[in-house]
Amino acid sequence: MPETLMVEDPTAAHASGLSLGDDPWKADQLNLLGDQFSETFETTNDDDDICRAIEAYKQAAACLSVDDPRLGPFLMDVCVAHMERYENFGDTNDLQEAITTGQTAIAVTTEGHEIFPELLHVLGMSLLRRFERTGNWEDMSEAIKNLQHAIQLTPVGDDDLPGHHTDLGNLFLLRFERRGNLDDLSEAIKNHQRAVRLIPEGHPNSPGLLINLGNSFSRRFERSGNLNDISKAIENYQCAVQLTPVGHPNMPDWLANLGRSFLFRFHRSGDLGDISEAIEIQRRAVQLTRNGRANLPLILGTLGNSLSFRFERTGDLEDISEAIENQRRAIQLTRDGDVNLPSWFGNLGNSFFRRFQRSGNMGDIDEAIKNQRHAVQLLPDGHPNLPSVLSDIGNSHLRRFEYSGDLDDLDEATKNQQRAVQLTPGGHPNFSHLLSSLGSLYSRRFERSWDLNDISEAIKHQQRAVQLTPDGHANLSYLLNNLGSSFLCRSEHNGDQDDISEAIKIYQRAVQLNPDRHPNLPGLLSSLGNAFLRRSKISEDPDDISEAIKNHQRAVELTPEGHSALPDRFASLGNSFSRRFEQNNDLEDISEAIKNQQRAVQLTPDGHLNLPAMLNNLGVSFVHRFEHTRNSDDISKAIENQQHAVQLTPTGHAYLPRWLCSLGNSFLRRFDYSEDSGR
């Protein structure tokens, strides 16, 4: 063996190593010199050190003949050093050099060589980096093939095997993210499970492997809606947290993942315990994250999202204020050009949108649109998140149109939703959702234009969305609900009972897809009740109004106290009783209508966007009872509620003329009653 070259000054080593003349061990000495420079670079991050490492590794390899068994390992060192320089400085020439050198190393190394699996692994990861840069699917396929080959050649018990399975699982997960093929997701889970089983108990890498497995289960849940998948994700995340020592730098990230999974389960289960657990875990993650840490904006943004979603359920203004505060802080802490910045702006916009839904404050919807536009401007064409952000800004413009009646907002909503669909490939998991949203927009436009082309477009898009969605998919009932709403909308124009019957059939299918206690069921029952109510106005069939009441009553019973939708469901139930009173003049029905409508008003906070409509409808029910009983208290209460509705509705609101007309009619009725009483 040669004497090992040990030096304190790497520069001196560089000069000495390159002047060894015909020393037969020159290649080994140069390779060792490369190792020293590489180790120094890990400390200094000095470009000169990694450049000298690459130069030494290359000269070491150049000393060897093609049949020298050291050539493959030495070339692998060149490949790894180029990758290290690429990861630090981003020069694509290094990436290309790494791949070319890695391919050469494999070509000169026999498959039985102990280093061969590692060569395959290194080349596979280099190809992955190029795929991330260029999006070339051949690189992704070659990366997967190389890692699979590496695993086949790595014996069970080898320390590298769990890492190989982890990297292969991450590759399959990435391909799923881009293409949406569930087979890739299943392969990701299989490899991550294999990695967890192979890692020795107590190994410091165990928490990270459990997190990867949890991520894969979480993604499959997002696609399938299977609660078993999200429960497994939570189980793996919890295990990772338990195995991670206090003070570990990754603890906040692990907690953030765990909190996000509770949030996902809340979306499926509707259990407020899950969203509250998510928020508490994410708050702990924020507390454990030091200012200046790169991951703090992500954790703050995730906490903001959870608070925003809980507000959507409970209507607690403290939650939405805290959500906005956290999301704004995430933006402030994120540097320009960060890949996450568009998401932070988009999420902040969505929180303002949700607060507008409650407050009706035009400043909130303006802030929503401003932040969502900023998100769109920051996203390059072709970015996978661009369609969903365009859809969000379309929804915000639509909501502002509904409030202000400004046709420019309706045009902007249409333009953004159309672009979202155009940018989304047909096989993408979100394509059906975006198609359905575009259909809903055409339906709302039809309500303004009465142009049958609009409602036909709505139904066409929503029918296609349903056709593209397999039975058992978590979003199918949502897509059916939208389709039913468009048929119901068309019936308002043409009075066609067949359209209402089609809507009822579609809603009934959606209801059947959701088991008792599913969080989506009350909303679907409410839609079904509204369809029966609509048909009762044409058919005059008492069975239709009875079905409407039955479904609305069940919707109210299944909606938990404190749910933000509960006031609307009481209002719908009251409207159904009011309709039955119009058919049979039974005072018990109009009294039930008033009772439920009053309950709706009592549960609706001051400033809520829907409060004027509820007050107006309550006033109309008092008018109906007054016409039957001639009780002056009823007409006074009608006027009182309708005046309140007018006072809460800003000038220029699309519905203000309707409220004024109702109020005027009530005054006229009281005048007529006074005239009659005076005779």
Long-range contacts (C-beta under 8 A, 24 or more apart in sequence): 2-28, 2-29, 4-32, 5-29, 5-32, 5-33, 7-36, 10-36, 10-37, 10-40, 10-49, 10-52, 13-37, 14-52, 14-56, 17-56, 18-56, 18-59, 26-60, 26-63, 27-60, 27-61, 27-63, 27-64, 27-70, 27-74, 28-60, 28-70, 29-60, 30-56, 30-57, 30-59, 30-60, 30-63, 31-56, 31-57, 31-60, 31-74, 31-77, 33-60, 34-60, 34-77, 34-81, 35-77, 38-81, 38-84, 41-84, 45-88, 47-85, 47-89, 50-81, 50-84, 50-85, 50-88, 51-85, 53-81, 54-78, 54-81, 54-82, 54-85, 57-81, 66-108, 69-113, 71-105, 71-108, 71-109, 72-105, 72-106, 72-108, 72-109, 72-113, 72-115, 72-116, 72-119, 73-105, 73-115, 75-101, 75-102, 75-104, 75-105, 75-108, 76-102, 76-105, 76-115, 76-118, 76-119, 76-122, 79-105, 79-122, 79-123, 79-126, 80-122, 83-122, 83-125, 83-126, 83-129, 86-129, 87-129, 92-133, 95-126, 95-129, 95-130, 95-133, 96-130, 98-126, 99-123, 99-126, 99-127, 99-130, 102-126, 111-153, 116-153, 117-149, 117-150, 117-151, 117-153, 117-154, 117-160, 117-164, 118-150, 118-160, 120-146, 120-147, 120-149, 120-150, 120-153, 121-146, 121-147, 121-150, 121-160, 121-164, 121-167, 124-150, 124-167, 124-171, 125-167, 128-171, 128-174, 140-171, 140-174, 140-175, 143-171, 144-168, 144-171, 144-172, 144-175, 147-171, 156-198, 161-198, 162-194, 162-195, 162-196, 162-198, 162-199, 162-205, 162-209, 163-195, 163-205, 165-191, 165-192, 165-194, 165-195, 165-198, 166-191, 166-192, 166-195, 166-208, 166-209, 166-212, 169-195, 169-212, 169-213, 169-216, 170-212, 173-215, 173-216, 173-219, 176-219, 177-219, 177-384, 178-384, 179-427, 180-223, 180-427, 180-428, 180-429, 182-220, 182-223, 182-224, 185-216, 185-219, 185-220, 185-223, 186-220, 188-216, 188-219, 189-213, 189-216, 189-217, 189-220, 192-216, 196-236, 206-240, 206-243, 207-240, 207-241, 207-243, 207-244, 207-250, 207-254, 208-240, 208-250, 210-236, 210-237, 210-239, 210-240, 210-243, 211-236, 211-237, 211-240, 211-253, 211-254, 211-257, 214-240, 214-257, 214-261, 215-257, 218-257, 218-260, 218-261, 218-264, 221-264, 221-268, 222-264, 223-429, 224-472, 224-473, 224-474, 225-268, 225-473, 225-474, 225-475, 227-265, 227-268, 227-269, 230-261, 230-264, 230-265, 230-268, 231-265, 233-261, 233-264, 234-258, 234-261, 234-262, 234-265, 237-261, 251-285, 251-288, 252-285, 252-286, 252-288, 252-289, 252-293, 252-295, 252-299, 253-285, 253-295, 253-299, 255-281, 255-282, 255-284, 255-285, 255-288, 256-281, 256-282, 256-285, 256-295, 256-298, 256-299, 256-302, 259-285, 259-302, 259-303, 259-306, 260-302, 263-302, 263-305, 263-306, 263-309, 266-309, 267-309, 268-474, 268-519, 269-519, 270-313, 270-518, 270-519, 270-520, 272-310, 272-313, 272-314, 272-560, 275-306, 275-309, 275-310, 275-313, 276-310, 278-306, 279-303, 279-306, 279-307, 279-310, 282-306, 286-326, 296-330, 296-333, 297-329, 297-330, 297-331, 297-333, 297-334, 297-338, 297-340, 297-344, 298-330, 298-340, 300-326, 300-327, 300-329, 300-330, 300-333, 301-326, 301-327, 301-330, 301-340, 301-343, 301-344, 301-347, 304-330, 304-347, 304-348, 304-351, 305-347, 308-347, 308-350, 308-351, 308-354, 311-351, 311-354, 311-355, 311-358, 312-354, 312-357, 312-564, 313-563, 313-564, 314-562, 314-563, 314-564, 315-358, 315-564, 315-605, 317-355, 317-358, 320-351, 320-354, 320-355, 320-358, 323-351, 324-348, 324-351, 324-352, 324-355, 327-351, 341-378, 342-374, 342-375, 342-376, 342-378, 342-379, 342-383, 342-385, 342-389, 343-375, 343-385, 345-371, 345-372, 345-374, 345-375, 345-378, 346-371, 346-372, 346-375, 346-385, 346-388, 346-389, 346-392, 349-374, 349-375, 349-392, 349-393, 349-396, 350-392, 353-392, 353-395, 353-396, 353-399, 356-399, 356-609, 357-399, 357-609, 358-564, 358-605, 358-607, 358-608, 358-609, 359-607, 359-608, 359-609, 360-403, 360-607, 360-608, 360-609, 361-607, 362-400, 362-403, 362-404, 365-396, 365-399, 365-400, 365-403, 366-400, 368-396, 369-393, 369-396, 369-397, 369-400, 372-396, 382-423, 386-420, 386-423, 387-419, 387-420, 387-421, 387-423, 387-424, 387-430, 387-434, 388-420, 388-430, 388-434, 390-416, 390-417, 390-419, 390-420, 390-423, 391-416, 391-417, 391-420, 391-434, 391-437, 394-420, 394-437, 394-441, 395-437, 398-441, 398-444, 401-444, 402-444, 402-654, 403-609, 403-653, 403-654, 404-652, 404-653, 404-654, 405-652, 405-653, 405-654, 407-448, 410-444, 410-445, 410-448, 413-441, 414-441, 414-442, 414-445, 417-441, 421-461, 426-468, 431-468, 432-465, 432-466, 432-468, 432-469, 432-475, 432-479, 433-465, 433-475, 433-478, 433-479, 435-461, 435-462, 435-464, 435-465, 435-468, 436-461, 436-462, 436-465, 436-466, 436-478, 436-479, 436-482, 436-483, 437-482, 439-465, 439-482, 439-483, 439-486, 440-482, 440-485, 440-486, 442-486, 443-485, 443-486, 443-489, 446-489, 446-490, 446-493, 447-489, 447-492, 450-493, 452-490, 452-493, 455-486, 455-489, 455-490, 455-493, 458-486, 458-489, 459-483, 459-486, 459-487, 459-490, 462-486, 476-510, 476-513, 477-510, 477-511, 477-513, 477-514, 477-520, 477-524, 478-520, 480-506, 480-507, 480-509, 480-510, 480-513, 481-506, 481-507, 481-510, 481-523, 481-524, 481-527, 484-510, 484-527, 484-531, 485-527, 488-530, 488-531, 488-534, 491-534, 492-534, 495-538, 497-535, 497-538, 497-539, 500-531, 500-534, 500-535, 500-538, 501-535, 503-531, 503-534, 504-528, 504-531, 504-532, 504-535, 507-531, 516-558, 517-558, 521-558, 522-554, 522-555, 522-556, 522-558, 522-559, 522-565, 522-569, 523-555, 523-565, 525-551, 525-552, 525-554, 525-555, 525-558, 526-551, 526-552, 526-555, 526-568, 526-569, 526-572, 529-555, 529-572, 529-573, 529-576, 530-572, 533-572, 533-575, 533-576, 533-579, 536-579, 536-583, 537-579, 540-583, 542-580, 542-583, 542-584, 545-576, 545-579, 545-580, 545-583, 546-580, 548-576, 548-579, 549-573, 549-576, 549-577, 549-580, 552-576, 566-603, 567-599, 567-600, 567-601, 567-603, 567-604, 567-608, 567-610, 567-614, 568-600, 568-610, 570-596, 570-597, 570-599, 570-600, 570-603, 571-596, 571-597, 571-600, 571-610, 571-613, 571-614, 571-617, 574-599, 574-600, 574-617, 574-618, 574-621, 575-617, 578-617, 578-620, 578-621, 578-624, 581-624, 582-624, 585-628, 587-625, 587-628, 587-629, 590-621, 590-624, 590-625, 590-628, 591-625, 593-621, 593-624, 594-618, 594-621, 594-622, 594-625, 597-621, 601-641, 611-645, 611-648, 612-644, 612-645, 612-646, 612-648, 612-649, 612-655, 612-659, 613-645, 613-655, 615-641, 615-642, 615-644, 615-645, 615-648, 616-641, 616-642, 616-645, 616-658, 616-659, 616-662, 619-645, 619-662, 619-663, 619-666, 620-662, 623-665, 623-666, 623-669, 626-669, 626-673, 627-669, 630-673, 632-670, 632-673, 635-666, 635-669, 635-670, 635-673, 636-670, 638-666, 639-663, 639-666, 639-667, 639-670, 642-666
